[in-house]
Amino acid sequence: MDNSFKYKLLKLQDKNIFDLVKDFEKKGETPLKIILSIRKLFPKLSLVEAKEIMIIGTTKYKSLHDFQDDLFNFPEEEFEIAFKNDNYALYDKIRNLQYHKKNPIDIIYYALSKGKRLIVAIGLLRKIFPEITLQEASEIVSCIEIDYSNKYEDDKDLDDILKDIEN
């Protein structure tokens, strides 16, 4: 059910609520801060409504119900990234990124399993996915807990990129 239509009617000056949410997001506000900002601007909204507006404005979901239904479909590592830092928009941004059938989490695991430092994993992530900012890459890498006993297969393309980053 798409609830975005009813919220689009909420306006402040010439901006609808979703334009305001995008502005908050560009300023680097966390989802919780966005919810609080929405409630400050529109005090008659309930906390649940403000949360739904934040979710609709920062993710692909069109209602709080749709978002909650999809919560249980996240792989465990992706769930950690999305919720450890309370960053739904970041999860939504990285969830469909692919490089040679590897997603950003696979790339990080690959670098760390090769004994590389976190900063190298961040650099590798940024080089492969330039649309990810340095801050976002840092947040993603900081959420990953690696099992160093698990070695990943060799991948010539990734090895070449790792060597390039180290030089």
Protein Blocks (a to p, Z undefined) as FASTA:
>chain_A
ZZklmmmmpcghjbcfklmmmmmmmnopafklmmmmmmmmmmmbcfklmmmmmmmmmmmb
fbfklmmmmmmmpcfklmmmmmmnopaklmmmmmmgceehiafklmmmmmmmnopafklm
mmmmmmmmmmbcfklmmmmmmmpccdfklccdddfklmmmmmmmmZZ
